[in-house]
Amino acid sequence: MASLPSGVRRVYNSLYKRRVTGGNSYTPTPTQIKEYFDSQGFNIESITDEQFNQAVNHFSKGELSLTTQQESSLLESQSVAGVSPIVETGVLNQNDVNESDNMPESSLVLTEQQLQGIVSTKAVEMSLQLSTSDIEYVAGQIDSIDTTLDDVLTQTENLLCAYADHKKQEGIQKIDAMFGRVYNHVQSNNEDTSQHISRGLQQFGRDVEQSQQDFKSSVFTTLERLKVSNNSA
């Protein structure tokens, strides 16, 4: 099987991805893209960004799409000739499969912005709240080279699940740290209270002891005075 020329594959992947994600209802076949390249003098193996944007805009606007009458005539003529028609929805017949080296979406190419959009959408579906930096980080972990859209979505879901687990563990650690601070604070307060009570009891004991001594001294003094009075009588 011949590989699809890189320039044609780049345009096809972009248009195919738009159709899969609901952006377009029409995807041209690789043959139609080749014919457009030939008409514009583009190199099918290598195109500039300007040529890429021109081709994508061209097919997105449907400028080369057949009218209903022309399409019906073409399908009828192909049916009579025994040729399997190419459906406008972008489903490939056997000839196009041979040209594109199996399914063309196997060489899906996504930009960083598109990956971030997929991550953001998937996060909403999973009820996850991500910051812009989180979205950029997760998108940066996705391997979108030589892979399919389904693989990208699977990777995204796995990464978001791992992110959710990480956030859960992070939350548990924060709660543990909070309880640790509260425990230390309460323990410190208890120690201060205990020390305060201990100092109070010690002072109370000294006061009682001093009071007893003062009482004894007062009684002794009184008795001495009584003795002196008795002797005088």
Secondary structure, 3 states (H helix, E strand, C coil): CCCCCHHHHHHHHHHHHHHHCCCCCCCCCHHHHHHHHHHHCCECCECCHHHHHHHHHHHHCCCCCCCHHHHHHHHHHHHHCCCCCCCCCCCCCHHHHHHCCCCHHHHECCCHHHHHHHHHHHHHHCCCCCCHHHHHHHHHCCCCCCECHHHHHHHHHHHHHHHHHHHHHHHHHHHHHHHHHHHHHHHHHHHHHHHHHHHHHHHHHHHHHHHHHHHHHHHHHHHHHHHHHHHHC
